[in-house]
Amino acid sequence: MSATGADSAATEEGSVRAGRRTVRIHRPRKVLFPGSARAADGTRTDGVRADVTKADLVEYYRSVARHMVPELRGRPLMLERHPDGLDGPRFMQKNIPGNYPDWARRAEMAKKGGTVTHPVCDDTATLVFLADQASVTFHRWLSRADRPDHPDRLVFDLDPARDDFEPVRAAALLLRELLDELALPASAMTTGSKGLHVIVRLDRRTAFDEVRAFAMDVARVLAARDPDRLTTEQRTDARAGRLYLDVQRNAYAQTAVAPYSVRPKEGAPVATPISWDQVRDPAVTARRWTVGDVLEQARTRPWSDVPARGRSLAPARRRLDALL
């Protein structure tokens, strides 16, 4: 592309219809995820991964909205923005971005010494608008804005010592067995990075401190069952190559990557809900799905066998105490 062409691409605008609204898209041809193996003159060589532009990102989020928005609705968000693409600076933004539209929901949440006004994504138009802000990844609170101290999600983050999914797969299946003993239905999600999240839906009756203490005890019981491969040690140098059972996200104002979020990595992998049969599948890894093929996976409704209604932790707490 000539310098003039590049300038034109940088300044052009478009628009996307999202629900009942039309959302303006700025610099739609801006490359956010560069394709691999470019020649010296900037052209792509044969057999390489194509660029992902701002327009591609917007279209992905517009297309996946029916599956993703229910997972975001009512929750304060933290946005991971890459306005100049993966090769440029990254911004982690909690407060609403500039020029935030009046029609998009926001939530003012308490923090130490003040408040933060977070974006809340309740509809497709908001999701598209935030994608136009180069919000590549959406990190959601585990509670909703109307009852922020009482989460409706509990998350176990299975973090391997190396980029190897086999220890993650084994740990997830062991964790599911333990959660079954506690009568807590759980779902699994690839992170689009290295690990896996195991998620339990809660009834919002238990405050964060108690939820986090419960999660820590579950992790301790699980690590004791396989101490050679699993650990609850927060210090990396104390893990000795073992998979870390991370429960630190289960706290007020902490976030976890939202289902169907794109991750800022080569190829635009996606944090993808999966079934437990897929957890067992050796072909499934943390980066198995990308913006190019995740919609097909979403249409299978991989979490459809998990009850939508959240569970109380009280009976599970009694069962867990008997194991400690």
N, C-alpha and C positions, 0 to 999 in steps of 0.2 A: 504494500500500500504506500502511496506517495505521502509526503508530509502534509500536503493539502487534504488528501483523503483522510489521513489520520485525524487532522483537526476537525474535519467535518463529522467524522464518527464520534468524536469526543463531545461535540456540542449538539448532536441531533437529539430529538425527543420523540416519544411515541406514547401510546396509551393502551390500556388493557381493560376490558370489561370484566368486573369482578362482582358478581351478585347484582345488586341494584345500582352499583356505582361504576364510574369510569375513573381509573387511576392513571395519572400521568407517570410515564417511565422516562427517566433521564439517562442519557448515554447508553441506550440499549445494546450497542455493539461493543461496549467496553469489555475486554477480556478479563474475567475474574480467575478462571482456572486455565492456565496455558496448557495447550496440548504438548505432548512429549516429543522429543527428537526433532527439533526444528533445524533446518539447514542454516548455514551462515547468513544467507540473505533474508532469513525470516520466514521462508516458506516451509510448509510441513512436508516431510518425506513420506514415502509409502508405508502403510500399515501402522500409523501412529494414532494416538488418541486425539480426538478433535478438541479445539478450544471450547470452554464453556463461558458464554458471555453473560452480561447482566440480563439480557432478554431471555436467555436460556434458564437462568436462575428464577426469574419472575414466573416464567411459564411453568417450571417445575412446581413451584409453590402454589400457583393457581390450580394446577391439575391435582395436586395431592391434598388440597384444602379440605375436601369432604372427609378425609381420613385423619388429618392432622389437627384441624381446628377444635374438634371435641377434646383433644388431649391438651389444648392450650387454654380453652375457655375459662375465664374467671381467674386466671393465675397471673400474678406479677411475673414479668419476664426480664431476663438479662440478655442483651443482644451482642453477638460476636460479629463485629463489622469489619469488612475488608474493602474499603472504598476504592482502593487502587489494585485490587486483586491480591492473590496469594503472595505475590512478590513485594507488596507494599506493607505499610504498617497495619497492625491490628488494634482495634478498639473494643474494649469490653464496656458496654454502655448499659447502665441501670436506669438512668433517668430518661424521660422521653426525648427522642431526637428533635432537632430543630425542624420547624415548620410542620409539627405534628398536627394532623387535621382535627378539626373540632368534632367530627363524627366518630372518631376512633376513641375507644374507651381507655381510660388511664386509672391508676390506683395509687393514692398517696399512702405510703407505708412508713411506719415508724422505724427509725434507726437511732443509734446512740448519738445524742446531741441534736436530733432534728428529724427530718423526714426525707424520703426519696419518692418522686413520682414516676412510677414504672409504667411502661406500656402494657396493655392487656389485649390479647388477640381473641376477639369473640366472633370474627367473621372473615370471609375470604378477602374482602377489600383491605382490611387491616393487614392481613398476611402479605398481600401483594405490595401494599405500601411499604412495609418494613423490608421486603426483599428489594424494592427499589432503592432503599437506603443502604444497600449492600450488606444487609444482615444475613450473613451466610448461615450462621448457626443460632438456634433459639435454645436458651437455657431457661427452664421453668422452675418456679417454686414448687415444693411438694405440698403446699397448702394453697387455698384459694384466698382471694383478697378479702372476702367477707368474714373469714374466720382464720386469720393468718397464723395463730398459735397452735392450731389443731390440723395436722396434715391429713390428707386423704390418700397419700402414697407413702410407702416405705420402700427405700431403695438399697439394695446391696450391689456395690460396684466391684466386680471381680477383675482385679488389676494384675495381669501377669508380669513376671519379672522380665520377660523377653517378649518379642513379637512372635508369639507361638500360641495358637488358639487351642491346642489340645489340652493343656492344663486348665484353661477356662471352661472348656466343655465338661471335663471331668468334675470340676468344682461346682458348676451349675447343676449338674445332675445330683450330686451329693446334697447340695443345698435344697433342691426341690424335695428330696426324700425327707429331709429334716422338717421342712415346712409342712409337708403332708402329715408328719407325725403331730404337728401342732395344729392341724386342721386349718391351715391358711393357704388358700389357693394363690398361686403365683404365676406371673407371666415373665417371658424372657425377651430381651431386646439387644441386638448387636449395637455397639456404640459407634460403629463407623471408624473406630480408631484401632485399639488393640483388644479391648475386653468385652464384657457383657454386663448388662444390668438385669438383675432379678427384682421384680416389682411386685409388691403386695398392696392391694387396695384396702384402705381403712375407712371406718365409719365416721371419722372426725370427732370422736368422743375423747380421744386421748391426746394430751398435749405433747409438744415436741420432746421435752426432756425425758418423759417416760417412754416415748417411741424410740428415741435414740438409745436409751439404756436397754430396752428390749432387743434392739438390733445388735447391740454390742454383745449381749449375752448369747444370742443365736450364733454370732460369728465365733465366739469363744468355744461353744459346744462343737461347732463344725470343725474348727481348727484342731481341737483335741481328738477328733475322730481320724484325722489324717495329718498329724503334725509334721511329717516329712515334706508335705507338698503345700500346706496352707498355713497362713499366719495372720495374726491381727496386729503385728508390729507396725507402728506408723513410720518408724525410722527405716529408710531404705537399706542402710548398711546392716541392719539387724535382721533382715528378711532371709538372708542366705539363699537367694534364688527361688524362694517360695512365692506362691501367688498370695497377694494381699487382699484380704476380705475387708473392703473399705465401707464403713457405715457413717462416715463423717458428714455426708450430705444431709443426714436426717436431723436438721436443726433449723431454727428460724432464719429466714432470709438466705439460706443456702440453696443452691440450684443443682439440677441435673439436666443433661442434654435431653431435649424433648423428642418424642418419637417422630420420625420422618425428617429430622433436621439433617441438613447437609453438613459435612465436616470439612474444614479447610485443609484438605490433603489432595494429593495428586489423584486425578480421576473422579473427584467429587463423590466420595462414598457417603452413604446415608445411614444414620442410626435407625435400625429397622426392627420392628416387632416381628417375632418369629414364634412358631409353635414349638412344643417340646420335642416333637418328632424331628424338627429341623435342627434343634440343638444337638441331637444324636447324629445327625448327618455329617460325615467327615468332609463333605464338600462345602459346608457352611463355615465361614470365618467372620471375623469382626467387620471386614470390609467387602463382604460378598456382594452387597447391593449398592448401586450408584443411582444418580439422577436418571440414568438411561434406562434402568430396568426395574426400579423399586415399585412402580405403580402396579405392575403385575402381581408382585408379592402382596401389596396392600389390599388388592381386590380379593385375595383368598381369605381375608379376615382372620389372621392368625391368632388373635386373642378372643375369638368368639366363644370358646369353651370356658373362659374365665368369667365367673359371676360379676355382673356390673356393679352390684351392691357391695360396698366395702364391709369388711369384717371388724368386729370388736376384738381388741387385743386382750381383753380380760381372760377369756377361757384359754387362749394361747399362752398367756403369761403363767397360768397355773400349770399347764402341761410342761412349759419350759423349766419352771422352777424344779419340777420333779427330775429333770435331767441334769441339773447343775450339781 
